Amino acid sequence: VICDPAGGPDADLSAFAGHDVHLVSTKETLTFEHSYTWWGHRRKLKVTAQPDVTLTVEHVPRRCRRARVVLLGPLTPQDMDAASFLKLYEGGLLDRLTGFQQQTGLMAQGLQRGLDAGKVVPYKAPAASLEEAVGSSVSVFLSDVETDPWPPANITALAARSARWLVTRGEQGAHEYSPDGNVTHLPAVKTAAVDTNGAGDTFATAYMLALALRDPHPGATANWAASRAVLRPQACKPHCVTSSIREDMPWGRIKAWAAARAAAAQAIAEGVWKNAFHLQLITNSSRTNSSAPQEATAAGAADRAAAAWRAARHTVTSLWQTQLWPWKRTATSGK
């Protein structure tokens, strides 16, 4: 179903404009109230509105079930039956022959939230819904806020049943737990954070996309993307985070560089054309100036033609050195 990106009266879905969105209607949209303690940045959450529908795999259109990346983001335990998505897609013989593998990620923060009169209270041990949603093809994402109260053995045991576990730790980066018991530290990208909301979601999304693209270092890619998210204020998210990542990512810089080089190439072409046109005018002028001696006209035309050629060559050389070959300019200036 292609739905209007405007969504309902209480849901702004403009961030999904241009995408194929399947809308599951409910009476209300899940709404959180955020507040912070006056003595620091400790966040308090309260649920002020909750949907009357629990998402399951049956809500996913058939055309979407063969997606390369599936990222689940329940916000409360009642929000989604995450375990049902383990059977989203069962590959056949063709997939085994071609090596197709569906990457599933679970941002499990919402499964670790209990509600006490609307106030969000984190569980101090892995929730039953989280344990049911763990599988050998699932990458699980949590933050240290959820996992620090647990006994260390809990993470090790759950990671052994998963593809991997990643615990984000803010400015300290993240830890990746593999099924064999190894723990890898993924250092954060140092930056001056403006607002940390959405950093964990950005990390998980970037990690899963990098994994699907067979990035050899998905953790580093995810930390870089998260560093872009914390540079933006809450008021402009999520739109400004997406644009920031596109502008700052290596491919974005390559595109900008290519555009600059194309403009320089056009300037070269225009410079050559103008000098060549000037040379043609000189030649035509020398042919039509019959009142001057033949020898003087030929000599003057030759001198002017040579000067025009030197000007054209200078235009090409200078533009090449300063625009199309920036590393050559840098090397030269360093001597």
FENKAKA-V773022 format. One line per field, one symbol per residue. ss: DSSP state (~ for helix, > for strand, _ for the rest). A space follows every 10 residues. Layout:
ss->???
This chain:
ss->__________ ___~~~____ __________ >>>>>>____ __>>>>>>>_ ____>_~~~_ _~~~____>> >>_______> _~~~~~~___ __~~~~~~__ __>>>>>~~~ ~~>>>>__>> >>_____~~~ ~~~____>>> >>>~~~~___ _~~~~~~~~_ ___>>>>>_~ ~~_>>>>___ __>>>>____ ________~~ ~~~~~~~~~~ ~~_____~~~ ~~~~~~~~~_ ___~~~__~~ ~~~~~~~~_~ ~~~~~~~~~~ ~~~~~~~~~~ ~~~~~~~~~~ ~~~~~~~~__ ___~~~~~~~ ~~~~~~~~~~ ~~~~~~~~~~ ~~~~_~~~~~ ~~~__
